[in-house]
Amino acid sequence: MAATKKSKMVDVITPTCLITGASAGIGAAIAREYAARGWNLALVARREEPMVALATDLKVQHGTTSHIFTADLFDVDATKDLMTRVHKKGIQIDGLVNNAGYGHPGAYLQSPWDDHNKFIQLMLTAPCELARAVLPDMKARGFGRMINVASLAGHLPGSNGHTLYAAVKSFLIKFSESLSMEMEDTGVNVSALCPGFTYSEFHDVNGTRDGVSKLPDWMWMDAQECAELAVEACERGRAVFIPGGANKSIAALAKVLPSTIAQNLMSKNSNKIRKGTKS
């Protein structure tokens, strides 16, 4: 992990944070945390109704102004179109949270390339495009915050099934580390958030709810607690942040175990909680 950097003060009356995947889960929780800290929001997701409900709630609680943008980040032109709409509204983006994501189930050969290509577009290409779009202005102003929502999976051996998930999350970790170093002493903090199992809709969407529900309580974290810790870690300039003692211990253990043992453990446990992983 990179050393903690000092936050730089900024002459912004009310900063605005753009959050993808803001309709539920960690994205919505991070939106609540930034609203509580006095930020305005640009909420991005495919589903408009949950964002409207969240925006209404945050307006009542914190006086937050929330700009709502429906977008399908599977589309190769989506990020360009999104930033065009943001600029047309005259919104200055001071923070970015790349949170939109899902887990594509099954072994690699079970899905056609088009499905994998869409996964890469949403999970890897879109975050890179959005980072490239907002970082120059953040750096020029001397202030910015970016959180790339990676995963504890990015610190572990690859699993049997959900083949691209850990690979993409590992990329986001290294990407964030590099950007954090490049932005050092500019007032822009970049952080990779690496949560483990978090209470949200994520496991319902990817079909692993039955499996993960059997895991012990100590492996789980509340989304709002995760969000609070993540935003604070970014403020402190933590390039990579793993929330929760259990998750930190799992990541540390994965580093010291011989690779063959770690891979065998991952294979055995991934089969317990994932569906459709036979090739």
KAJODA-V841237 format. One record per pair of residues at least 24 apart in sequence whose ideal C-beta (glycine too) atoms are under 8 Angstrom apart, sorted by sequence separation. I is the first residue (numbers start at 1). J is the second residue. D is the distance in Angstrom with one decimal. If there is no record, write none. Layout:
{{I J D} {I J D}}
//
This chain:
{{14 38 6.8} {15 39 5.3} {16 40 4.4} {17 41 5.7} {18 42 4.1} {19 43 6.0} {20 44 4.6} {21 45 5.9} {23 47 4.6} {38 62 7.4} {40 64 5.9} {41 65 7.5} {42 66 7.6} {43 67 7.0} {46 70 6.4} {67 91 5.9} {148 172 4.7} {196 220 7.9} {197 221 7.1} {198 222 7.5} {199 223 5.7} {14 39 7.0} {15 40 7.2} {16 41 6.6} {17 42 7.1} {19 44 6.5} {20 45 7.1} {36 61 7.8} {39 64 7.4} {40 65 4.4} {41 66 4.5} {42 67 4.6} {43 68 5.3} {44 69 4.8} {45 70 7.0} {46 71 7.0} {169 194 7.6} {196 221 6.7} {198 223 5.4} {14 40 5.3} {16 42 5.8} {18 44 6.5} {24 50 6.0} {28 54 5.6} {32 58 6.7} {35 61 7.1} {36 62 6.0} {40 66 6.9} {41 67 7.0} {43 69 6.9} {44 70 7.9} {45 71 7.4} {46 72 5.4} {100 126 7.0} {150 176 7.2} {195 221 6.5} {221 247 7.6} {23 50 4.0} {31 58 7.0} {35 62 4.5} {40 67 7.6} {42 69 6.4} {44 71 5.3} {73 100 5.4} {148 175 6.7} {219 246 6.0} {23 51 5.4} {98 126 7.4} {148 176 4.9} {198 226 5.5} {218 246 5.5} {22 51 5.9} {35 64 4.2} {44 73 7.8} {98 127 3.8} {146 176 7.8} {23 54 7.5} {35 66 8.0} {195 226 5.2} {22 54 7.1} {98 130 6.2} {98 131 7.2} {146 179 7.2} {193 226 7.7} {96 130 6.0} {31 66 7.8} {96 131 6.7} {195 230 7.9} {193 230 4.4} {44 82 6.5} {96 134 5.2} {154 192 7.8} {144 183 7.6} {155 194 6.4} {191 230 7.3} {154 194 6.1} {193 233 7.4} {93 134 4.8} {123 164 7.5} {123 165 7.9} {144 186 7.9} {146 188 7.1} {148 190 7.4} {150 192 4.5} {152 194 5.2} {191 233 5.8} {144 187 6.9} {145 188 7.5} {146 189 7.1} {148 191 7.3} {150 193 6.3} {151 194 5.8} {152 195 6.5} {191 234 4.1} {42 86 6.4} {74 118 4.9} {93 137 7.3} {94 138 6.9} {120 164 6.9} {124 168 5.1} {131 175 7.9} {135 179 7.5} {139 183 6.7} {142 186 6.6} {143 187 4.6} {144 188 3.8} {145 189 5.4} {146 190 4.5} {147 191 5.2} {148 192 5.0} {149 193 5.0} {150 194 4.9} {151 195 6.5} {152 196 4.2} {162 206 7.4} {190 234 7.9} {76 121 6.2} {92 137 7.5} {93 138 7.7} {119 164 5.6} {123 168 4.6} {127 172 6.6} {142 187 4.1} {143 188 6.9} {144 189 7.2} {146 191 7.0} {147 192 7.8} {148 193 7.1} {151 196 7.8} {189 234 5.3} {75 121 7.9} {141 187 7.7} {147 193 5.4} {149 195 7.5} {189 235 6.9} {191 237 7.7} {194 240 6.5} {196 242 7.9} {74 121 5.8} {79 126 5.3} {83 130 7.6} {94 141 7.8} {124 171 6.1} {128 175 7.1} {139 186 5.0} {191 238 5.4} {192 239 6.8} {194 241 6.6} {195 242 7.9} {196 243 7.9} {73 121 7.3} {74 122 5.4} {78 126 6.9} {82 130 7.8} {96 144 7.8} {98 146 7.6} {99 147 7.7} {101 149 6.8} {116 164 6.2} {120 168 7.1} {124 172 7.6} {127 175 7.8} {131 179 6.8} {135 183 7.4} {138 186 7.9} {139 187 7.9} {189 237 4.9} {191 239 6.2} {192 240 4.9} {193 241 5.7} {194 242 4.6} {195 243 5.8} {196 244 6.4} {42 91 6.0} {73 122 5.0} {76 125 7.8} {80 129 7.5} {94 143 6.3} {95 144 6.8} {96 145 7.5} {97 146 7.6} {98 147 7.2} {119 168 7.6} {138 187 7.9} {139 188 5.7} {190 239 6.7} {191 240 7.2} {192 241 7.0} {194 243 7.7} {195 244 7.8} {79 129 4.2} {83 133 4.9} {94 144 6.1} {95 145 4.1} {96 146 4.7} {97 147 4.7} {98 148 4.8} {99 149 4.4} {138 188 4.9} {191 241 5.7} {193 243 7.3} {196 246 7.0} {14 65 7.6} {16 67 7.6} {20 71 7.9} {42 93 6.8} {79 130 5.5} {83 134 8.0} {94 145 6.9} {95 146 7.0} {96 147 7.5} {98 149 6.3} {196 247 4.0} {95 147 7.9} {97 149 6.9} {195 247 7.1} {20 73 6.5} {73 126 4.5} {107 160 7.3} {135 188 6.9} {194 247 7.3} {79 133 6.9} {107 161 5.4} {196 250 6.9} {39 94 7.7} {45 100 7.1} {106 161 6.0} {108 163 4.1} {39 95 6.7} {44 100 7.3} {105 161 6.7} {106 162 7.7} {107 163 6.5} {108 164 7.6} {105 162 6.3} {180 237 7.4} {194 251 7.4} {104 162 6.5} {181 239 7.5} {214 272 7.6} {215 273 7.3} {103 162 5.0} {180 239 3.7} {214 273 7.5} {104 164 6.6} {34 95 6.8} {104 165 7.1} {211 272 6.1} {212 273 5.3} {103 165 5.2} {177 239 5.0} {211 273 3.2} {176 239 6.0} {177 240 6.2} {211 274 6.4} {176 240 6.6} {211 275 7.2} {208 273 5.6} {208 274 5.8} {30 97 5.4} {173 240 5.8} {208 275 6.6} {18 86 7.1} {207 275 5.3} {30 99 6.7} {207 276 7.5} {27 97 6.9} {27 99 4.0} {26 99 5.9} {27 100 7.2} {25 99 7.9} {98 172 7.6} {16 91 5.8} {18 93 5.0} {16 92 6.2} {17 93 7.6} {15 92 7.9} {16 93 6.0} {17 94 6.7} {18 95 6.9} {19 96 7.9} {20 97 6.9} {22 99 7.2} {16 94 5.6} {17 95 3.3} {18 96 5.3} {19 97 4.3} {20 98 5.9} {21 99 4.1} {15 94 3.6} {16 95 7.1} {17 96 7.1} {18 97 7.2} {20 99 5.4} {21 100 3.4} {12 92 7.7} {15 95 6.3} {17 97 6.4} {19 99 6.1} {20 100 3.9} {21 101 6.3} {12 94 6.0} {147 230 6.0} {10 94 7.3} {147 231 7.4} {147 234 5.3} {155 242 7.3} {146 234 7.5} {145 234 5.4} {145 235 7.4} {152 242 6.4} {156 250 7.4} {152 247 5.1} {155 250 7.9} {156 251 7.4} {155 251 4.2} {157 254 7.0} {152 250 6.5} {156 254 5.0} {103 202 7.1} {152 251 6.2} {155 254 5.9} {102 202 7.1} {155 255 7.6} {105 206 5.5} {103 205 7.6} {104 206 7.3} {105 207 5.2} {157 259 7.1} {102 205 5.5} {103 206 3.7} {105 208 7.4} {102 206 5.9} {103 208 7.2} {157 262 5.0} {158 263 7.9} {20 126 7.4} {156 262 7.4} {157 263 4.6} {160 266 7.7} {20 127 8.0} {159 266 5.5} {160 267 5.1} {158 266 7.3} {159 267 7.5} {162 270 7.8} {157 266 4.5} {161 270 6.3} {20 130 7.3} {156 266 6.1} {160 270 4.8} {161 271 8.0} {159 270 3.9} {160 271 5.9} {18 130 7.5} {162 274 6.2} {161 274 4.5} {160 274 7.2} {161 275 7.8} {159 274 7.1} {161 276 6.6} {162 277 7.7} {18 134 7.3} {161 277 2.9} {30 147 7.0} {160 277 4.9} {27 149 7.8} {26 149 6.1} {15 143 7.6} {17 145 7.0} {21 149 7.8} {12 141 7.8} {10 141 7.1} {12 143 6.6} {10 142 6.7} {10 143 3.3} {8 142 6.1} {9 143 7.8} {8 143 6.1} {110 276 6.5} {26 193 7.8} {26 195 6.7} {105 274 7.0} {106 275 7.7} {107 276 7.3} {110 279 7.2} {105 275 6.0} {106 276 4.0} {107 277 5.2} {109 279 5.4} {105 276 5.1} {106 277 6.4} {107 278 6.4} {108 279 7.6} {26 198 6.2} {105 277 7.9} {107 279 4.4} {25 198 7.3} {26 200 6.2} {2 177 6.3} {5 180 7.8} {25 200 3.3} {24 200 6.5} {25 201 5.6} {10 187 6.7} {24 201 5.1} {25 202 6.0} {2 180 5.2} {8 186 7.8} {2 181 6.5} {5 184 6.3} {8 187 3.3} {5 185 7.7} {7 187 7.8} {7 189 6.7} {5 189 6.4} {33 224 7.5} {32 224 6.7} {29 223 4.1} {33 227 4.5} {37 231 7.0} {28 223 7.6} {29 224 4.7} {32 227 6.8} {33 228 5.4} {26 223 5.3} {29 226 6.7} {30 227 4.4} {33 230 7.8} {34 231 6.5} {25 223 5.7} {29 227 3.7} {33 231 4.8} {26 226 6.1} {30 230 6.5} {26 227 6.2} {30 231 6.5} {26 230 8.0} {7 235 5.5} {7 236 7.4} {7 237 6.8} {5 236 7.7} {6 237 7.0} {4 236 5.1} {5 237 3.0} {4 237 5.0} {3 237 7.8} {4 238 6.3} {2 237 7.5} {2 238 7.5} {1 238 6.6} {2 239 3.6} {1 239 5.8} {2 240 7.3} {1 240 4.8} {1 241 7.9}}
//
